[in-house]
Structure formats: C-alpha cells, structure tokens
Amino acid sequence: MPLSELGARPSLERSWVSRAVAGLVEVGWVTRGPNPLDARSWLVMLTADGDARA
C-alpha cells in the first residue's frame, strides 16, 4: 500500500510513517519499492518475517 494511505489509516503524519517504515525495512520486516501506478510514491509490503511477527 502507498505510504500516504498507510499513514492516513491511523491519522499519522507522513514523515512519522516514513521513518517508521525505514526502521521496519532495516530489520527486514517490510520491503519498500516504487509504485508502478504513481512514480511519486512507494509501495510497502510485509516480508515473510514481518508477516510472522505481525
């Protein structure tokens, strides 16, 4: 899901969500990649390890 949508669900600021996602990428719980439908945004997806943690 795009970062903007991820932040909108719990009413969080986009900058906070971006930092949180970066931390989750570092520990290998999510991946972040380009959005093929919108070059200005990223898509975030759980990894298998992230899914197991969730």
N, C-alpha and C positions, 0 to 999 in steps of 0.2 A: 504494500500500500504506500502511497506517497507520504512523505514526511508531514506535509501540511494536513493531510487527513488524520494521520496518527496523532498529531497534536491537537486537532480540533475535537476529537472524541472526548478526552478528559479536560478540555479547556486549558491546555498548557500553551505557553509561548513557544514559538517555533525554534528560538535559539536554545531553549532548555531541551527540547526534544532532540535537536541536532546533537548536542553534547552527550545526551544520554545514549543515543544510537551509536555515536562514535565509541563510547565505552563498551557497549554490547558487541560491536564489531571487533574491538581489541580482544575480548575474551572468547570470541568465536561463537557467540550465541545468535547473531544475525549477520546477514550479508546486506550490503548496500550496493545497488547498481543503477545505471541510467534507466530512465523511464522511456521506453520506445515511443510513447504517445505524447510526451512532453519533455523536450530536451532541457527545460529549466528545473526539472525535479528528479528525485531519486526514488527508487522503489526499495523497500526494506522487507526482507523475508527472514523468517526463522530458519536456522540451520537445524540439523537433526539433534545436535547437542542442546541447542536453545529450546527446541520443542520438548525434549526430555526434561529440561529444567523447568519449563513452564507447567 
